[in-house]
Amino acid sequence: MKMLNAAIIGGGAIHTCHVNALRQMPGVTLRALVDIDSERGLKLAMAYQCRFYQDYREMLLDSEIDVVHICTPHFEHKRMILAALAAGKQVFCEKPVGMNGGEIAEIAMAAQNAPGLLGVCYQNRLNPTSQRIRRELAEGDHGRMLSIKAVLTWSRSGAYYTQSPWRGRFATEGGSLLINQAIHTLDLMQWFAGGVTRLKGVVDSGELADVTQAEDSAMATLHFTNGARGLFYASNCHTTDSPLLLEIHCENATLQLFDNALWRIKNGERIKLVSDASPNGAAKSYWGLGHQHAIGDFYAALTDPDKADYTDIREAGKSLTLVEAIYRSSQMRQWIEINQQ
Ligand SMILES: NC(=O)c1ccc[n+]([C@@H]2O[C@H](COP(=O)([O-])OP(=O)(O)OC[C@H]3O[C@@H](n4cnc5c(N)ncnc54)[C@H](O)[C@@H]3O)[C@@H](O)[C@H]2O)c1
């Protein structure tokens, strides 16, 4: 098996999920940590016994680096992806891959012409409950899907925004709740139903209005390509990080995601199918437990192209399209046509 060397750009909150995943992978070494904050970066590089770079462009000149993980603020994603692909690296980027449709188009063009692959981290697709929902919908004989309801209520403090001031601003985050937290929920909804044709949404800011320039709460009605309806509500103003509540109502059955477990209600019976409980409690449960799987799938594709099963730029663009459409709908107070397949 080919040995691969990785570098992580950005040593903030999410990077430990990448470090932990890389540690579990035979044949993969964390070779470099990059952070613009040299004090933080040096400390981490010493702990990981790897090289430290303050400037990611210097790291890209390091011919020993094969794979670049991007764990930086959203406004940095596009230029870092383009530079890493141009340097011939493989790239695994945290969501969202860019901040808007224009950036996605530019990145897609670069990815198409680059020798390296670009994968995006949508780890919640790999949760056992998500995988089982897809299987139930494909093979479960549950009849036509009628609707999907999703409720995401998390807690983000003022300190969360002041500690990383890029958060909560259109210029640096591309929005707030929708593009950072709820993008996973929108992605799952469209993934389960197979795309969105139109939506109408509203964003607003209440409890966190003093610390964010963008929304802290949002709701939307969606029409899916398969004819089903979607109801979506999300907020960062709860006082705890509640597990995602999701319900899929089909003609002959209802699937319920409740407290990280998937239930099926059919023929008068409510049966627990599978749960996402962490075996080791390694990651914050609300991030989902799939980083290791998502990163593992991407590396599998690098060593064996026949195993290519990761979220690529096309897939990653779908949820971002929904995020943008909700912002636009809220501004214009009207339905937005999307026509996703
Ligand atoms: N997949 C998930 O569930 C999940 C969860 C949390 C965060 N994320 C994503 O991870 C990314 C990072 O979020 P975070 O919460 O870890 O952010 P953070 O603010 O905690 O950390 C960002 C780090 O990047 C560094 N940085 C900033 N600009 C840089 C530059 N030009 N060069 C090198 N380093 C730079 C900062 O110094 C900081 O250490 C975002 O895209 C976010 O949406 C994903």
The ligand as an SDF file (V2000), in Angstrom:
LIG
                    3D

 44 48  0  0  0  0  0  0  0  0999 V2000
  -17.6940   18.8280    9.7430 N   0  0  0  0  0  0  0  0  0  0  0  0
  -18.1400   19.3940   10.8620 C   0  0  0  0  0  0  0  0  0  0  0  0
  -19.0870   18.9320   11.5000 O   0  0  0  0  0  0  0  0  0  0  0  0
  -17.4960   20.6550   11.3330 C   0  0  0  0  0  0  0  0  0  0  0  0
  -17.5940   21.0530   12.6720 C   0  0  0  0  0  0  0  0  0  0  0  0
  -16.9520   22.2480   13.0560 C   0  0  0  0  0  0  0  0  0  0  0  0
  -16.2700   23.0160   12.1240 C   0  0  0  0  0  0  0  0  0  0  0  0
  -16.2420   22.6090   10.8170 N   0  0  0  0  0  0  0  0  0  0  0  0
  -15.5830   23.4170    9.7790 C   0  0  0  0  0  0  0  0  0  0  0  0
  -14.1840   23.4280   10.0220 O   0  0  0  0  0  0  0  0  0  0  0  0
  -13.6340   24.6500    9.5550 C   0  0  0  0  0  0  0  0  0  0  0  0
  -12.8710   25.3280   10.7080 C   0  0  0  0  0  0  0  0  0  0  0  0
  -13.7700   25.6030   11.7590 O   0  0  0  0  0  0  0  0  0  0  0  0
  -13.2620   25.7020   13.2750 P   0  0  0  0  0  0  0  0  0  0  0  0
  -14.4950   25.7970   14.0820 O   0  0  0  0  0  0  0  0  0  0  0  0
  -12.2710   24.6250   13.5540 O   0  0  0  0  0  0  0  0  0  0  0  0
  -12.5320   27.1290   13.2410 O   0  0  0  0  0  0  0  0  0  0  0  0
  -11.5570   27.7820   14.3340 P   0  0  0  0  0  0  0  0  0  0  0  0
  -11.7420   29.2360   14.2790 O   0  0  0  0  0  0  0  0  0  0  0  0
  -11.7200   27.0680   15.6390 O   0  0  0  0  0  0  0  0  0  0  0  0
  -10.1180   27.3930   13.7780 O   0  0  0  0  0  0  0  0  0  0  0  0
   -9.6020   27.9020   12.5720 C   0  0  0  0  0  0  0  0  0  0  0  0
   -8.0890   27.7840   12.6160 C   0  0  0  0  0  0  0  0  0  0  0  0
   -7.5830   28.1840   11.3440 O   0  0  0  0  0  0  0  0  0  0  0  0
   -6.4720   29.0410   11.5540 C   0  0  0  0  0  0  0  0  0  0  0  0
   -6.3080   29.9110   10.3730 N   0  0  0  0  0  0  0  0  0  0  0  0
   -7.0630   30.9660   10.0080 C   0  0  0  0  0  0  0  0  0  0  0  0
   -6.6080   31.5000    8.8560 N   0  0  0  0  0  0  0  0  0  0  0  0
   -5.5300   30.7570    8.4980 C   0  0  0  0  0  0  0  0  0  0  0  0
   -4.6210   30.8210    7.4140 C   0  0  0  0  0  0  0  0  0  0  0  0
   -4.7160   31.7490    6.4540 N   0  0  0  0  0  0  0  0  0  0  0  0
   -3.6150   29.9080    7.3740 N   0  0  0  0  0  0  0  0  0  0  0  0
   -3.4950   28.9630    8.3360 C   0  0  0  0  0  0  0  0  0  0  0  0
   -4.3240   28.8630    9.3930 N   0  0  0  0  0  0  0  0  0  0  0  0
   -5.3350   29.7440    9.4680 C   0  0  0  0  0  0  0  0  0  0  0  0
   -6.8270   29.8020   12.8320 C   0  0  0  0  0  0  0  0  0  0  0  0
   -5.6830   30.4010   13.4460 O   0  0  0  0  0  0  0  0  0  0  0  0
   -7.4570   28.7000   13.6630 C   0  0  0  0  0  0  0  0  0  0  0  0
   -6.4810   27.9760   14.4020 O   0  0  0  0  0  0  0  0  0  0  0  0
  -14.8140   25.4570    9.0190 C   0  0  0  0  0  0  0  0  0  0  0  0
  -14.9330   25.2210    7.6580 O   0  0  0  0  0  0  0  0  0  0  0  0
  -16.0110   24.8630    9.7580 C   0  0  0  0  0  0  0  0  0  0  0  0
  -17.2500   25.0400    9.0860 O   0  0  0  0  0  0  0  0  0  0  0  0
  -16.8150   21.4470   10.4210 C   0  0  0  0  0  0  0  0  0  0  0  0
  1  2  1  0
  2  3  2  0
  2  4  1  0
  4  5  1  0
  4 44  2  0
  5  6  2  0
  6  7  1  0
  7  8  2  0
  8  9  1  0
  8 44  1  0
  9 10  1  0
  9 42  1  0
 10 11  1  0
 11 12  1  0
 11 40  1  0
 12 13  1  0
 13 14  1  0
 14 15  2  0
 14 16  1  0
 14 17  1  0
 17 18  1  0
 18 19  2  0
 18 20  1  0
 18 21  1  0
 21 22  1  0
 22 23  1  0
 23 24  1  0
 23 38  1  0
 24 25  1  0
 25 26  1  0
 25 36  1  0
 26 27  1  0
 26 35  1  0
 27 28  2  0
 28 29  1  0
 29 30  1  0
 29 35  2  0
 30 31  1  0
 30 32  2  0
 32 33  1  0
 33 34  2  0
 34 35  1  0
 36 37  1  0
 36 38  1  0
 38 39  1  0
 40 41  1  0
 40 42  1  0
 42 43  1  0
M  CHG  2   8   1  16  -1
M  END
$$$$
